[in-house]
Each structure stands twice: as C-alpha cells, then as structure tokens.
Amino acid sequence: MIEVHLLMLAITTIIGLIFSYLAIIEKDLLRAIGFSAVQAIAYAIAFYILMAPDIVLAYVAIAVGIYSALLVFVVSKTGRYEVV
C-alpha cells in the first residue's frame, strides 16, 4: 500500500514539474497560465497524498483560483503574446 502512495506521489510531482517547465517556455501567456493551473492541481494532489488537507484547501483556492484569475485579468489588460 505504501508503494502505491509513493508511486502516485512521484507521478503527480513529475506532472507538476513538466507543466512548470511548459509554463516557463510558453510564449502565449494565456496558455502559460493554464499550464500553471495544471501544475498547481498536480501539487495539490501531491499534498493530498501527503495527508495535508488544510494545505490542499488553501493551495487550491489561492494557486488555482485567485492567482489564475488575477493573471488572466492582467493579461487581458496587456498583450497576450510575449514579444521576444
């Protein structure tokens, strides 16, 4: 049973790292926000596996909800694509 939890933790952490990398290299800022939200969900699942439900509730509310909504609002006031 412990091995299953460790495997799930490793998978969610790797998914979080992959989407973090995708958010960093993405030129379309709205897609980068989406990648960041997926990364936050993956880490929230990892926190849930680690049995930290209070951190999960705060992390989901802030990282997925408020943070993403605020960034979408800011991007709507500026340009959608990063200029290189």
C-alpha positions as protocol buffer text, in pm:
chain_id: "A"
residue {
  index: 1
  type: MET
  ca { x: 0 y: 0 z: 0 }
}
residue {
  index: 2
  type: ILE
  ca { x: 285 y: 237 z: 80 }
}
residue {
  index: 3
  type: GLU
  ca { x: 440 y: 173 z: -260 }
}
residue {
  index: 4
  type: VAL
  ca { x: 121 y: 281 z: -437 }
}
residue {
  index: 5
  type: HIS
  ca { x: 117 y: 609 z: -245 }
}
residue {
  index: 6
  type: LEU
  ca { x: 482 y: 675 z: -323 }
}
residue {
  index: 7
  type: LEU
  ca { x: 426 y: 596 z: -690 }
}
residue {
  index: 8
  type: MET
  ca { x: 125 y: 831 z: -705 }
}
residue {
  index: 9
  type: LEU
  ca { x: 329 y: 1099 z: -528 }
}
residue {
  index: 10
  type: ALA
  ca { x: 616 y: 1059 z: -777 }
}
residue {
  index: 11
  type: ILE
  ca { x: 379 y: 1073 z: -1075 }
}
residue {
  index: 12
  type: THR
  ca { x: 200 y: 1389 z: -956 }
}
residue {
  index: 13
  type: THR
  ca { x: 530 y: 1556 z: -876 }
}
residue {
  index: 14
  type: ILE
  ca { x: 668 y: 1474 z: -1221 }
}
residue {
  index: 15
  type: ILE
  ca { x: 348 y: 1606 z: -1383 }
}
residue {
  index: 16
  type: GLY
  ca { x: 386 y: 1925 z: -1179 }
}
residue {
  index: 17
  type: LEU
  ca { x: 747 y: 1966 z: -1291 }
}
residue {
  index: 18
  type: ILE
  ca { x: 657 y: 1907 z: -1657 }
}
residue {
  index: 19
  type: PHE
  ca { x: 379 y: 2166 z: -1652 }
}
residue {
  index: 20
  type: SER
  ca { x: 604 y: 2412 z: -1467 }
}
residue {
  index: 21
  type: TYR
  ca { x: 858 y: 2377 z: -1745 }
}
residue {
  index: 22
  type: LEU
  ca { x: 588 y: 2419 z: -2011 }
}
residue {
  index: 23
  type: ALA
  ca { x: 460 y: 2733 z: -1837 }
}
residue {
  index: 24
  type: ILE
  ca { x: 810 y: 2881 z: -1836 }
}
residue {
  index: 25
  type: ILE
  ca { x: 887 y: 2820 z: -2205 }
}
residue {
  index: 26
  type: GLU
  ca { x: 540 y: 2909 z: -2340 }
}
residue {
  index: 27
  type: LYS
  ca { x: 517 y: 3232 z: -2544 }
}
residue {
  index: 28
  type: ASP
  ca { x: 134 y: 3253 z: -2525 }
}
residue {
  index: 29
  type: LEU
  ca { x: 64 y: 3395 z: -2180 }
}
residue {
  index: 30
  type: LEU
  ca { x: -288 y: 3250 z: -2151 }
}
residue {
  index: 31
  type: ARG
  ca { x: -159 y: 2901 z: -2224 }
}
residue {
  index: 32
  type: ALA
  ca { x: 117 y: 2958 z: -1968 }
}
residue {
  index: 33
  type: ILE
  ca { x: -149 y: 3045 z: -1709 }
}
residue {
  index: 34
  type: GLY
  ca { x: -331 y: 2724 z: -1796 }
}
residue {
  index: 35
  type: PHE
  ca { x: -11 y: 2522 z: -1757 }
}
residue {
  index: 36
  type: SER
  ca { x: 49 y: 2691 z: -1423 }
}
residue {
  index: 37
  type: ALA
  ca { x: -300 y: 2598 z: -1307 }
}
residue {
  index: 38
  type: VAL
  ca { x: -247 y: 2233 z: -1405 }
}
residue {
  index: 39
  type: GLN
  ca { x: 83 y: 2239 z: -1218 }
}
residue {
  index: 40
  type: ALA
  ca { x: -94 y: 2374 z: -910 }
}
residue {
  index: 41
  type: ILE
  ca { x: -356 y: 2099 z: -930 }
}
residue {
  index: 42
  type: ALA
  ca { x: -82 y: 1834 z: -956 }
}
residue {
  index: 43
  type: TYR
  ca { x: 91 y: 1971 z: -647 }
}
residue {
  index: 44
  type: ALA
  ca { x: -241 y: 1992 z: -463 }
}
residue {
  index: 45
  type: ILE
  ca { x: -292 y: 1621 z: -532 }
}
residue {
  index: 46
  type: ALA
  ca { x: 61 y: 1558 z: -404 }
}
residue {
  index: 47
  type: PHE
  ca { x: -22 y: 1747 z: -83 }
}
residue {
  index: 48
  type: TYR
  ca { x: -339 y: 1539 z: -50 }
}
residue {
  index: 49
  type: ILE
  ca { x: -136 y: 1219 z: -84 }
}
residue {
  index: 50
  type: LEU
  ca { x: 93 y: 1352 z: 188 }
}
residue {
  index: 51
  type: MET
  ca { x: -220 y: 1390 z: 408 }
}
residue {
  index: 52
  type: ALA
  ca { x: -214 y: 1768 z: 439 }
}
residue {
  index: 53
  type: PRO
  ca { x: -578 y: 1863 z: 367 }
}
residue {
  index: 54
  type: ASP
  ca { x: -551 y: 2212 z: 516 }
}
residue {
  index: 55
  type: ILE
  ca { x: -266 y: 2298 z: 280 }
}
residue {
  index: 56
  type: VAL
  ca { x: -462 y: 2150 z: -12 }
}
residue {
  index: 57
  type: LEU
  ca { x: -763 y: 2372 z: 55 }
}
residue {
  index: 58
  type: ALA
  ca { x: -553 y: 2687 z: 81 }
}
residue {
  index: 59
  type: TYR
  ca { x: -333 y: 2596 z: -216 }
}
residue {
  index: 60
  type: VAL
  ca { x: -625 y: 2522 z: -448 }
}
residue {
  index: 61
  type: ALA
  ca { x: -809 y: 2840 z: -352 }
}
residue {
  index: 62
  type: ILE
  ca { x: -506 y: 3061 z: -399 }
}
residue {
  index: 63
  type: ALA
  ca { x: -293 y: 2895 z: -670 }
}
residue {
  index: 64
  type: VAL
  ca { x: -571 y: 2772 z: -898 }
}
residue {
  index: 65
  type: GLY
  ca { x: -846 y: 3022 z: -824 }
}
residue {
  index: 66
  type: ILE
  ca { x: -726 y: 3368 z: -727 }
}
residue {
  index: 67
  type: TYR
  ca { x: -381 y: 3355 z: -886 }
}
residue {
  index: 68
  type: SER
  ca { x: -505 y: 3231 z: -1223 }
}
residue {
  index: 69
  type: ALA
  ca { x: -799 y: 3474 z: -1232 }
}
residue {
  index: 70
  type: LEU
  ca { x: -573 y: 3767 z: -1144 }
}
residue {
  index: 71
  type: LEU
  ca { x: -322 y: 3672 z: -1413 }
}
residue {
  index: 72
  type: VAL
  ca { x: -593 y: 3634 z: -1678 }
}
residue {
  index: 73
  type: PHE
  ca { x: -720 y: 3981 z: -1584 }
}
residue {
  index: 74
  type: VAL
  ca { x: -370 y: 4131 z: -1611 }
}
residue {
  index: 75
  type: VAL
  ca { x: -306 y: 3961 z: -1946 }
}
residue {
  index: 76
  type: SER
  ca { x: -637 y: 4095 z: -2077 }
}
residue {
  index: 77
  type: LYS
  ca { x: -512 y: 4447 z: -1998 }
}
residue {
  index: 78
  type: THR
  ca { x: -180 y: 4387 z: -2177 }
}
residue {
  index: 79
  type: GLY
  ca { x: -73 y: 4173 z: -2471 }
}
residue {
  index: 80
  type: ARG
  ca { x: -146 y: 3803 z: -2494 }
}
residue {
  index: 81
  type: TYR
  ca { x: 181 y: 3700 z: -2658 }
}
residue {
  index: 82
  type: GLU
  ca { x: 530 y: 3757 z: -2521 }
}
residue {
  index: 83
  type: VAL
  ca { x: 741 y: 3968 z: -2752 }
}
residue {
  index: 84
  type: VAL
  ca { x: 1097 y: 3847 z: -2791 }
}
